[in-house]
């Protein structure tokens, strides 16, 4: 009989405009919450994987702060937004191999400051090229927004995707967020509201871009056998994959058109023994509306250039045929890198999402995207039924 790892616990701190705390304090709280959620104690934890954000003081000293001793696994992992999926995959492999029994995976960051706008939060860590590539900075490519605008523009031009299709993603995810009590953005959004919103970097309006949040999140991974006797319904880790394309900005590159999801997604689905048609819920890394569309296509849920039509037709929204980012995602709920889609997937597969619960929730696919489409990780999760 095939053995599985499982996510047995999940923990989330207060998120959003939360000031006066360090990333390390958020991380410690998130781990404690996840361990308690599983019905375990910190004494049960023998593995800790840490993902620090761009603006955090988080490092291996977290283990000492938590009082963890005799760990069999301790490491920092960083592939930016792909890190959560990679951590869970590493933890799953460890518990199945017997090199650890209970592994906590945690992310925390504090990019927001009370005197800064959301737009300024990541400016201090924006990509500023040096050497020959400093020509990019001189040309105005000084932030992540600019580079994703370039990717989105190329994608839209190549496949003939209209602005309305980006807007449809923002509108559908806001509809999910309205029923999520922890979402930062719960005011209804119409397509007209979207078009009236200010530009960030064309073709990206403000609702095309993720919110900025302070906070921490963690999950606990163990074997499915052990998870079966714990406090929460186990969420099996059925498959995983990752891809790091190494795009270069020159003629002939697939940058913006095809992402690492095209390799990572099929690998995870193959490992799980499933196809896109077997997936009930899609939790897609949505730092921008564009990444939702291109990832759904690269995962095989539709042909290239067609995801926007699905969004415009309501397929991704509540009541739609392809429920996607069911908590509001990073666009409307909160932004904790890859932990945002992961925690919502766990909540949905468990059947604990309340008003926004999707009726069919046996399987979920979770994506993580890091850098400027540089890194991609995929998880396929399933209910233990």
CORHUJO-V514287 format. One record per residue. N is the residue number from 1. RES is the residue in one small letter. SS is DSSP state (H for helix, E for strand, - for the rest). OMEGA is omega in radians with two decimals (999 if undefined). Layout:
n: {N;N}
res: {RES;RES}
ss: {SS;SS}
omega: {OMEGA;OMEGA}
//
This chain:
n: {1;2;3;4;5;6;7;8;9;10;11;12;13;14;15;16;17;18;19;20;21;22;23;24;25;26;27;28;29;30;31;32;33;34;35;36;37;38;39;40;41;42;43;44;45;46;47;48;49;50;51;52;53;54;55;56;57;58;59;60;61;62;63;64;65;66;67;68;69;70;71;72;73;74;75;76;77;78;79;80;81;82;83;84;85;86;87;88;89;90;91;92;93;94;95;96;97;98;99;100;101;102;103;104;105;106;107;108;109;110;111;112;113;114;115;116;117;118;119;120;121;122;123;124;125;126;127;128;129;130;131;132;133;134;135;136;137;138;139;140;141;142;143;144;145;146;147;148;149;150;151;152;153;154;155;156;157;158;159;160;161;162;163;164;165;166;167;168;169;170;171;172;173;174;175;176;177;178;179;180;181;182;183;184;185;186;187;188;189;190;191;192;193;194;195;196;197;198;199;200;201;202;203;204;205;206;207;208;209;210;211;212;213;214;215;216;217;218;219;220;221;222;223;224;225;226;227;228;229;230;231;232;233;234;235;236;237;238;239;240;241;242;243;244;245;246;247;248;249;250;251;252;253;254;255;256;257;258;259;260;261;262;263;264;265;266;267;268;269;270;271;272;273;274;275;276;277;278;279;280;281;282;283;284;285;286;287;288;289;290;291;292;293;294;295;296;297;298;299;300;301;302;303;304;305;306;307;308;309;310;311;312;313;314;315;316;317;318;319;320;321;322;323;324;325;326;327;328;329;330;331;332;333;334;335;336;337;338;339;340;341;342;343;344;345;346;347;348;349;350;351;352;353;354;355;356;357;358;359;360;361;362;363;364;365;366;367;368;369;370;371;372;373;374;375;376;377;378;379;380;381;382;383;384;385}
res: {x;x;x;x;x;x;x;x;x;x;x;x;x;x;x;x;x;x;x;x;x;x;x;x;x;x;x;x;x;x;x;x;x;x;x;x;x;x;x;x;x;x;x;x;x;x;x;x;x;x;x;x;x;x;x;x;x;x;x;x;x;x;x;x;x;x;x;x;x;x;x;x;x;x;x;x;x;x;x;x;x;x;x;x;x;x;x;x;x;x;x;x;x;x;x;x;x;x;x;x;x;x;x;x;x;x;x;x;x;x;x;x;x;x;x;x;x;x;x;x;x;x;x;x;x;x;x;x;x;x;x;x;x;x;x;x;x;x;x;x;x;x;x;x;x;x;x;x;x;x;x;x;x;x;x;x;x;x;x;x;x;x;x;x;x;x;x;x;x;x;x;x;x;x;x;x;x;x;x;x;x;x;x;x;x;x;x;x;x;x;x;x;x;x;x;x;x;x;x;x;x;x;x;x;x;x;x;x;x;x;x;x;x;x;x;x;x;x;x;x;x;x;x;x;x;x;x;x;x;x;x;x;x;x;x;x;x;x;x;x;x;x;x;x;x;x;x;x;x;x;x;x;x;x;x;x;x;x;x;x;x;x;x;x;x;x;x;x;x;x;x;x;x;x;x;x;x;x;x;x;x;x;x;x;x;x;x;x;x;x;x;x;x;x;x;x;x;x;x;x;x;x;x;x;x;x;x;x;x;x;x;x;x;x;x;x;x;x;x;x;x;x;x;x;x;x;x;x;x;x;x;x;x;x;x;x;x;x;x;x;x;x;x;x;x;x;x;x;x;x;x;x;x;x;x;x;x;x;x;x;x;x;x;x;x;x;x;x;x;x;x;x;x;x;x;x;x;x;x;x;x;x;x;x;x}
ss: {-;-;-;-;E;E;E;E;E;E;E;E;-;-;-;E;-;-;-;-;-;-;H;H;H;H;H;H;H;H;H;H;H;H;H;H;H;H;-;-;-;H;H;H;-;-;E;E;E;E;E;E;-;-;-;-;-;-;-;-;H;H;H;H;H;H;-;-;-;-;-;-;E;E;E;E;-;-;-;H;H;H;H;H;H;H;H;H;H;H;H;H;H;H;H;H;H;-;-;-;-;-;E;E;E;E;E;E;E;E;-;-;-;-;-;-;-;H;H;H;H;-;H;H;H;-;-;-;-;-;H;H;H;H;H;H;H;H;-;-;-;-;-;H;H;H;H;H;H;H;H;H;H;H;H;H;H;H;H;-;-;-;H;H;H;H;H;H;H;H;H;H;H;H;H;H;H;-;-;-;-;-;-;-;-;-;-;-;-;-;H;H;H;H;H;H;-;-;E;E;E;-;-;E;E;H;H;H;E;-;-;-;-;E;E;E;E;E;E;E;E;E;E;H;H;H;H;-;-;-;-;-;-;-;E;E;E;E;E;E;E;E;E;-;-;-;-;-;-;-;-;-;-;-;-;-;-;-;-;-;H;H;H;H;H;H;H;H;H;H;H;H;-;-;-;H;H;H;-;-;E;E;E;-;-;-;-;E;H;H;H;H;H;H;H;H;H;H;H;-;-;-;-;-;-;-;H;H;H;H;H;H;-;-;-;-;-;-;-;-;-;-;-;E;-;-;-;-;H;H;H;H;-;-;-;-;-;-;H;H;H;H;H;H;H;H;H;H;H;H;-;-;-;H;H;H;-;-;-;-;-;-;E;E;E;E;E;E;E;E;-;-;-;-;E;E;E;E;E;E;E;E;E;-;-}
omega: {-3.13;3.11;-3.13;2.85;-3.12;2.98;-3.03;-3.11;3.11;-3.13;3.14;3.06;2.93;-3.08;3.09;3.14;-3.11;-2.99;3.06;3.13;3.09;3.06;-3.13;3.12;3.06;-3.11;3.14;3.12;-3.12;3.12;3.14;3.14;-3.12;3.13;3.11;3.12;3.13;-3.06;3.12;3.01;3.12;3.10;3.13;-3.05;3.08;3.08;-3.14;3.06;-2.96;3.05;3.13;3.08;-3.07;-2.99;-2.96;3.07;-3.00;3.12;-3.07;3.11;3.09;-3.13;3.11;3.14;3.14;-3.12;3.14;-3.12;3.08;3.11;3.09;-3.13;3.13;-3.09;2.95;-3.12;3.10;2.91;3.14;-3.03;3.08;-2.97;-3.08;3.12;3.13;3.11;-3.13;3.11;3.12;3.12;3.13;3.12;-3.12;-3.09;3.10;3.12;-3.13;3.11;2.99;-3.12;-3.11;-3.06;3.05;3.11;-2.98;2.99;3.02;3.11;3.12;-3.12;-3.06;3.05;-3.02;-3.11;-3.12;2.98;3.09;-3.14;3.14;-2.98;-3.13;-3.12;-3.12;-3.11;3.13;-3.07;3.10;-3.06;3.10;3.13;-3.10;-3.09;3.07;3.03;3.08;3.12;3.13;3.14;3.09;3.12;-3.03;-3.10;3.06;3.13;-3.11;-3.09;3.07;3.04;3.10;3.12;-3.12;-3.14;3.13;3.11;-3.11;3.14;-3.06;-3.06;3.14;-3.10;-3.14;3.13;-3.14;-3.10;2.98;3.14;-3.12;3.08;3.14;-3.12;-3.10;-3.13;3.04;3.10;3.06;-3.06;-3.12;-3.12;3.11;-3.04;-3.13;-3.12;3.12;-3.06;-3.08;3.06;-3.13;-3.12;3.06;3.09;3.08;3.07;-3.13;-3.09;3.12;-3.09;-3.05;3.05;2.95;3.02;-3.05;0.20;-3.06;2.96;3.09;-3.13;3.05;-3.01;-3.09;3.00;3.10;-3.00;2.86;3.09;-3.13;3.13;-3.12;2.98;3.10;-3.12;3.06;3.09;3.10;3.13;3.14;-3.12;-3.11;-3.11;-3.08;-2.91;-3.03;3.02;-3.12;3.03;-3.05;3.01;-3.00;-3.10;3.11;3.09;3.06;-3.14;-3.11;-2.93;-3.11;-3.12;3.00;-3.07;3.09;-3.10;3.14;3.11;3.05;-3.11;3.13;-3.06;3.13;-3.09;3.08;3.08;-3.11;3.07;-3.06;-3.09;3.11;3.11;3.14;3.13;3.11;3.12;-3.14;-3.09;-3.08;3.04;3.08;3.13;3.13;-3.04;3.13;-2.97;3.13;3.05;-2.93;3.13;-2.97;3.02;3.05;3.11;-3.13;-3.08;3.06;-3.09;-3.06;3.13;3.09;3.12;-3.12;3.06;3.08;3.11;3.07;3.12;3.12;3.13;-3.04;-3.09;3.12;3.09;3.07;3.12;-3.12;3.13;3.08;-3.08;-3.08;-3.00;3.05;-3.11;-3.11;-3.07;-3.11;-3.09;-3.00;3.14;-2.92;3.05;-3.04;3.09;3.14;3.12;-3.04;-3.08;3.09;-3.06;3.03;3.14;-3.04;3.10;-3.13;3.10;-3.12;-3.11;3.12;3.10;3.11;3.14;-3.12;-3.12;3.07;-3.06;-3.03;-3.05;3.06;-3.05;-3.09;-3.11;3.08;-3.04;3.09;-3.02;3.13;-3.08;3.11;3.01;-3.06;3.12;3.02;-3.10;-3.09;-3.11;3.08;-3.08;-3.08;-3.02;3.09;3.07;-3.13;2.99;2.95;-3.09;-3.14;3.10;3.13;-3.12;999}
//
